[in-house]
């Protein structure tokens, strides 16, 4: 696994409030608004976006409340389901806690999540639905 973040997703309580804050407050430009998630123009860097806090926690396999989820998931997008499986296996062998085993995702992709030894959540994903995805490798 390379030292790379495909995108940064922030789990937010109120999508409209967050859109207003980042667009009107900080001047960020929306690149994609999918309803359940929003991504901003990244100027060539790792894209930053947000997702409803409860939905993002559910995708990661953790509770949106308390210490089980801090509202941040680091994503790593790869080019095949088999690569997701390989990385999940590598992470588990390295001591990661598997939060959600790799499998079909609600939006049509394939992925899984794990927590590193400090509890930081990584979401691995693959989808054949787009050619312009922020691939990590």
C-alpha positions as CSV (number, residue, x, y, z in Angstrom):
1,X,0.0,0.0,0.0
2,X,1.4,3.4,-1.0
3,X,1.6,6.4,1.3
4,X,-1.3,8.1,-0.5
5,X,-4.8,9.3,0.3
6,X,-7.4,9.0,-2.5
7,X,-9.8,11.5,-0.8
8,X,-10.6,12.9,2.5
9,X,-14.2,12.5,3.6
10,X,-15.5,14.4,6.6
11,X,-18.6,13.0,8.3
12,X,-21.0,15.9,8.8
13,X,-24.2,16.3,10.8
14,X,-25.9,18.8,8.4
15,X,-25.2,18.6,4.7
16,X,-26.7,22.0,3.9
17,X,-24.9,23.8,6.7
18,X,-21.6,22.2,5.6
19,X,-22.1,23.1,2.0
20,X,-22.8,26.7,3.0
21,X,-19.7,26.8,5.2
22,X,-17.3,25.5,2.6
23,X,-18.7,27.2,-0.4
24,X,-19.8,30.6,1.0
25,X,-17.6,30.7,4.0
26,X,-14.3,29.4,2.5
27,X,-14.9,29.9,-1.2
28,X,-14.5,26.3,-2.2
29,X,-16.0,25.2,-5.5
30,X,-18.2,22.1,-5.6
31,X,-16.9,19.6,-8.2
32,X,-19.6,16.9,-7.6
33,X,-22.7,16.9,-5.4
34,X,-24.1,13.4,-5.2
35,X,-26.7,14.2,-2.6
36,X,-25.2,11.8,0.0
37,X,-21.7,13.2,-0.6
38,X,-20.1,16.4,-1.9
39,X,-16.6,16.7,-3.4
40,X,-14.8,20.0,-4.0
41,X,-12.4,21.0,-6.7
42,X,-9.0,19.9,-5.6
43,X,-6.6,21.7,-7.9
44,X,-4.6,18.5,-8.4
45,X,-4.4,17.6,-4.7
46,X,-6.3,14.8,-2.9
47,X,-9.9,15.7,-3.1
48,X,-11.7,16.8,0.0
49,X,-15.4,16.1,0.5
50,X,-18.1,15.3,3.0
51,X,-20.7,12.7,3.6
52,X,-23.6,12.5,6.0
53,X,-22.1,11.5,9.4
54,X,-24.5,8.6,10.0
55,X,-24.1,7.3,6.4
56,X,-20.3,7.5,6.5
57,X,-20.2,5.7,9.9
58,X,-22.4,3.0,8.5
59,X,-20.2,2.5,5.4
60,X,-17.2,2.2,7.8
61,X,-19.0,-0.3,10.0
62,X,-18.8,1.9,13.2
63,X,-21.2,3.9,15.4
64,X,-21.7,7.6,14.5
65,X,-21.8,8.4,18.3
66,X,-19.2,8.6,21.0
67,X,-15.6,7.4,20.7
68,X,-16.4,4.7,18.0
69,X,-16.3,7.3,15.2
70,X,-14.6,10.6,15.1
71,X,-16.1,11.8,11.8
72,X,-13.0,11.1,9.6
73,X,-12.4,8.3,7.1
74,X,-9.3,8.1,4.8
75,X,-10.2,6.5,1.5
76,X,-8.0,4.5,-0.8
77,X,-9.4,3.8,-4.3
78,X,-7.9,1.0,-6.3
79,X,-8.5,-0.5,-9.8
80,X,-9.9,-3.9,-8.9
81,X,-11.8,-5.9,-6.4
82,X,-8.9,-8.3,-6.0
83,X,-6.6,-5.4,-5.0
84,X,-9.1,-4.4,-2.3
85,X,-9.0,-8.0,-1.0
86,X,-5.1,-8.0,-1.1
87,X,-4.8,-4.7,0.9
88,X,-7.4,-5.8,3.4
89,X,-5.4,-9.0,4.0
90,X,-2.1,-7.1,4.2
91,X,-3.6,-4.6,6.7
92,X,-5.0,-7.4,8.9
93,X,-1.7,-9.2,8.9
94,X,0.0,-6.0,9.9
95,X,-2.3,-5.7,13.0
96,X,-5.3,-3.6,11.6
97,X,-8.7,-4.3,13.0
98,X,-11.2,-5.1,10.3
99,X,-14.3,-3.0,10.8
100,X,-16.2,-4.1,7.7
101,X,-15.0,-7.0,5.6
102,X,-14.6,-6.4,1.8
103,X,-17.8,-6.8,-0.1
104,X,-20.5,-5.1,-2.2
105,X,-21.2,-1.5,-1.2
106,X,-24.6,0.1,-1.2
107,X,-23.7,2.5,-4.0
108,X,-22.6,-0.3,-6.3
109,X,-18.9,-0.5,-5.7
110,X,-16.8,-3.0,-3.7
111,X,-14.8,-2.3,-0.6
112,X,-14.1,-2.7,3.1
113,X,-12.7,-0.8,6.0
114,X,-10.1,-1.3,8.7
115,X,-8.7,0.7,11.6
116,X,-5.0,1.1,12.0
117,X,-3.4,0.5,15.4
118,X,-4.3,4.0,16.5
119,X,-7.9,3.7,15.4
120,X,-7.7,5.8,12.2
121,X,-10.2,4.4,9.7
122,X,-9.2,3.5,6.1
123,X,-11.9,2.7,3.6
124,X,-10.7,0.8,0.5
125,X,-12.8,0.9,-2.6
126,X,-13.2,-0.1,-6.2
127,X,-15.9,0.8,-8.7
128,X,-16.1,0.3,-12.5
129,X,-18.6,3.2,-12.8
130,X,-16.1,6.0,-13.6
131,X,-12.9,6.7,-15.4
132,X,-11.9,9.8,-13.4
133,X,-11.7,8.3,-9.9
134,X,-8.9,9.4,-7.5
135,X,-6.9,6.2,-7.8
136,X,-4.3,5.8,-5.2
137,X,-2.4,3.2,-7.4
